[in-house]
């Protein structure tokens, strides 16, 4: 039979349907014994259901199971009731009591918003819990994003989107109050705002995930949020590290990637991460000196004749590298699975393909893990980052995608097409009572300005 005929003809009748018809034709009137047997069976069935429903109090609740996952002992009388259900793989545990997952993005221009919209969409596609987006942006970016967000009227979970309007003048003023940082990176002044997220967001936002806009999730972001539960108490920053990388001209700043960071904002505020003339003018002795200046001088030397640190490359990443190198006590490594990057690392050469591949199959083709913390470990992608694709301001318009022989195209272009083309309208859940709320903060006041105002009032 030809394949065309195979797919255009009706399948043969199901053998189960034929047997049902045959049985129906042979049916006879019920006898008294048969009726008695049916009544007895129904009585036993309802008794069993009643017994089970009365016994459900001994079964573990979802909360109790999560407590067990996180090693919180149950009451003694219930210790054996659900021990068999404990999942000890902490990397796949999620703590719902921690509230919504909080993201902070920096999005300036419509091009940046175009990429950022795909990132936000992927988060809403996969998230199992409520989401907060804190977006530091200009008006053009907000307008672009709002057009998409307004299509989501019944999200699966509650969503808060808060835009923080920033002007170039306002950002430059904060950099000048710091006194010595500058950048020649393509991300420009907005890129340096990564160093000030803890000052821009209100104090009641305790922690956040930062991600560059040229990335998207392919799994539940709650698994990334879960990493916060397992960081040391002293840790304020977590990002991927590549200590095998070397670039003297960059002060080896390619050994980290500030493209994705877990930021304990409350801890960064306690440490007073970045300096300011407002802090330097304070002589009360009640507050710690800023953490960053000694870290910057240890790596770059004192500011040069221009008043700025010289030779700093890769924008904010150069400064983050100085900070975590000088203060390793506030830093932890983040797994490569959250930074599967096209830049330098070629996605570790993993990609879509054989769905039956096992760990050994993955390790056989994997690259760029030798000499890293993940040597001998299969990288299981959770988020894709399409950076360093030259010649385009939007990664999904890269000319290499049109080349079917390109290795990156063969391995990942279908994923790009799917996430770019997935419609915002499809994020609506017809039975959901959840909401998507949009707020705007105008005239952002940095923490150092608030500090100066408080000091002058006291």
ChimeraX attribute file (.defattr): number of C-alpha atoms within 10 A of each C-alpha:
attribute: neighborCount
match mode: 1-to-1
recipient: residues
	/A:1	5
	/A:2	6
	/A:3	7
	/A:4	8
	/A:5	9
	/A:6	10
	/A:7	9
	/A:8	8
	/A:9	8
	/A:10	8
	/A:11	8
	/A:12	6
	/A:13	8
	/A:14	9
	/A:15	9
	/A:16	9
	/A:17	10
	/A:18	11
	/A:19	11
	/A:20	11
	/A:21	11
	/A:22	11
	/A:23	10
	/A:24	10
	/A:25	9
	/A:26	7
	/A:27	8
	/A:28	7
	/A:29	6
	/A:30	8
	/A:31	8
	/A:32	9
	/A:33	9
	/A:34	11
	/A:35	11
	/A:36	10
	/A:37	11
	/A:38	11
	/A:39	12
	/A:40	11
	/A:41	12
	/A:42	11
	/A:43	11
	/A:44	11
	/A:45	12
	/A:46	11
	/A:47	11
	/A:48	12
	/A:49	11
	/A:50	11
	/A:51	11
	/A:52	11
	/A:53	9
	/A:54	10
	/A:55	10
	/A:56	10
	/A:57	9
	/A:58	11
	/A:59	12
	/A:60	17
	/A:61	12
	/A:62	9
	/A:63	12
	/A:64	17
	/A:65	19
	/A:66	19
	/A:67	15
	/A:68	20
	/A:69	21
	/A:70	18
	/A:71	11
	/A:72	11
	/A:73	12
	/A:74	17
	/A:75	8
	/A:76	8
	/A:77	8
	/A:78	14
	/A:79	11
	/A:80	10
	/A:81	13
	/A:82	16
	/A:83	14
	/A:84	7
	/A:85	11
	/A:86	15
	/A:87	14
	/A:88	12
	/A:89	9
	/A:90	14
	/A:91	12
	/A:92	14
	/A:93	19
	/A:94	21
	/A:95	18
	/A:96	15
	/A:97	8
	/A:98	11
	/A:99	11
	/A:100	19
	/A:101	23
	/A:102	19
	/A:103	21
	/A:104	24
	/A:105	22
	/A:106	25
	/A:107	27
	/A:108	23
	/A:109	15
	/A:110	17
	/A:111	16
	/A:112	20
	/A:113	25
	/A:114	19
	/A:115	21
	/A:116	26
	/A:117	24
	/A:118	23
	/A:119	24
	/A:120	21
	/A:121	20
	/A:122	24
	/A:123	21
	/A:124	22
	/A:125	22
	/A:126	15
	/A:127	18
	/A:128	19
	/A:129	19
	/A:130	21
	/A:131	22
	/A:132	20
	/A:133	20
	/A:134	24
	/A:135	23
	/A:136	25
	/A:137	21
	/A:138	21
	/A:139	17
	/A:140	15
	/A:141	24
	/A:142	22
	/A:143	14
	/A:144	18
	/A:145	19
	/A:146	14
	/A:147	10
	/A:148	14
	/A:149	20
	/A:150	13
	/A:151	16
	/A:152	18
	/A:153	18
	/A:154	19
	/A:155	23
	/A:156	23
	/A:157	19
	/A:158	17
	/A:159	22
	/A:160	17
	/A:161	19
	/A:162	19
	/A:163	25
	/A:164	21
	/A:165	19
	/A:166	20
	/A:167	15
	/A:168	10
	/A:169	10
	/A:170	15
	/A:171	17
	/A:172	16
	/A:173	12
	/A:174	20
	/A:175	20
	/A:176	14
	/A:177	18
	/A:178	20
	/A:179	17
	/A:180	19
	/A:181	20
	/A:182	22
	/A:183	21
	/A:184	12
	/A:185	15
	/A:186	10
	/A:187	13
	/A:188	13
	/A:189	19
	/A:190	20
	/A:191	19
	/A:192	22
	/A:193	19
	/A:194	23
	/A:195	17
	/A:196	19
	/A:197	22
	/A:198	26
	/A:199	22
	/A:200	19
	/A:201	24
	/A:202	14
	/A:203	13
	/A:204	8
	/A:205	14
	/A:206	16
	/A:207	23
	/A:208	25
	/A:209	22
	/A:210	21
	/A:211	22
	/A:212	22
	/A:213	26
	/A:214	23
	/A:215	25
	/A:216	26
	/A:217	23
	/A:218	17
	/A:219	17
	/A:220	19
	/A:221	24
	/A:222	23
	/A:223	18
	/A:224	22
	/A:225	21
	/A:226	19
	/A:227	18
	/A:228	22
	/A:229	15
	/A:230	9
	/A:231	18
	/A:232	12
	/A:233	12
	/A:234	13
	/A:235	18
	/A:236	26
	/A:237	24
	/A:238	24
	/A:239	22
	/A:240	21
	/A:241	22
	/A:242	21
	/A:243	14
	/A:244	14
	/A:245	16
	/A:246	13
	/A:247	10
	/A:248	9
	/A:249	10
	/A:250	15
	/A:251	18
	/A:252	18
	/A:253	28
	/A:254	22
	/A:255	18
	/A:256	22
	/A:257	20
	/A:258	24
	/A:259	20
	/A:260	21
	/A:261	22
	/A:262	27
	/A:263	24
	/A:264	23
	/A:265	25
	/A:266	17
	/A:267	19
	/A:268	23
	/A:269	18
	/A:270	13
	/A:271	17
	/A:272	21
	/A:273	21
	/A:274	21
	/A:275	20
	/A:276	21
	/A:277	15
	/A:278	17
	/A:279	20
	/A:280	12
	/A:281	9
	/A:282	14
	/A:283	8
	/A:284	7
	/A:285	7
	/A:286	7
	/A:287	12
	/A:288	11
	/A:289	18
	/A:290	18
	/A:291	18
	/A:292	23
	/A:293	19
	/A:294	17
	/A:295	20
	/A:296	24
	/A:297	14
	/A:298	14
	/A:299	18
	/A:300	18
	/A:301	13
	/A:302	16
	/A:303	15
	/A:304	12
	/A:305	8
	/A:306	8
	/A:307	12
	/A:308	15
	/A:309	21
	/A:310	17
	/A:311	15
	/A:312	24
	/A:313	19
	/A:314	22
	/A:315	22
	/A:316	25
	/A:317	24
	/A:318	25
	/A:319	26
	/A:320	22
	/A:321	24
	/A:322	23
	/A:323	23
	/A:324	20
	/A:325	17
	/A:326	19
	/A:327	14
	/A:328	12
	/A:329	14
	/A:330	21
	/A:331	21
	/A:332	19
	/A:333	16
	/A:334	20
	/A:335	19
	/A:336	24
	/A:337	19
	/A:338	22
	/A:339	26
	/A:340	24
	/A:341	23
	/A:342	17
	/A:343	12
	/A:344	12
	/A:345	14
	/A:346	16
	/A:347	25
	/A:348	24
	/A:349	19
	/A:350	20
	/A:351	20
	/A:352	11
	/A:353	10
	/A:354	8
	/A:355	6
	/A:356	6
	/A:357	9
	/A:358	10
	/A:359	12
	/A:360	12
	/A:361	12
	/A:362	18
	/A:363	18
	/A:364	9
	/A:365	11
	/A:366	21
	/A:367	16
	/A:368	17
	/A:369	19
	/A:370	12
	/A:371	12
	/A:372	15
	/A:373	15
	/A:374	15
	/A:375	14
	/A:376	14
	/A:377	15
	/A:378	21
	/A:379	24
	/A:380	16
	/A:381	19
	/A:382	19
	/A:383	22
	/A:384	22
	/A:385	22
	/A:386	24
	/A:387	17
	/A:388	13
	/A:389	16
	/A:390	11
	/A:391	11
	/A:392	11
	/A:393	14
	/A:394	18
	/A:395	21
	/A:396	18
	/A:397	12
	/A:398	14
	/A:399	12
	/A:400	18
	/A:401	20
	/A:402	11
	/A:403	11
	/A:404	11
	/A:405	10
	/A:406	12
	/A:407	15
	/A:408	19
	/A:409	17
	/A:410	15
	/A:411	15
	/A:412	18
	/A:413	19
	/A:414	13
	/A:415	16
	/A:416	18
	/A:417	12
	/A:418	10
	/A:419	18
	/A:420	18
	/A:421	10
	/A:422	14
	/A:423	12
	/A:424	18
	/A:425	15
	/A:426	11
	/A:427	20
	/A:428	17
	/A:429	15
	/A:430	10
	/A:431	9
	/A:432	13
	/A:433	12
	/A:434	16
	/A:435	16
	/A:436	20
	/A:437	14
	/A:438	14
	/A:439	11
	/A:440	13
	/A:441	14
	/A:442	10
	/A:443	11
	/A:444	17
	/A:445	16
	/A:446	18
	/A:447	22
	/A:448	21
	/A:449	17
	/A:450	13
	/A:451	14
	/A:452	16
	/A:453	12
	/A:454	10
	/A:455	12
	/A:456	8
	/A:457	7
	/A:458	5
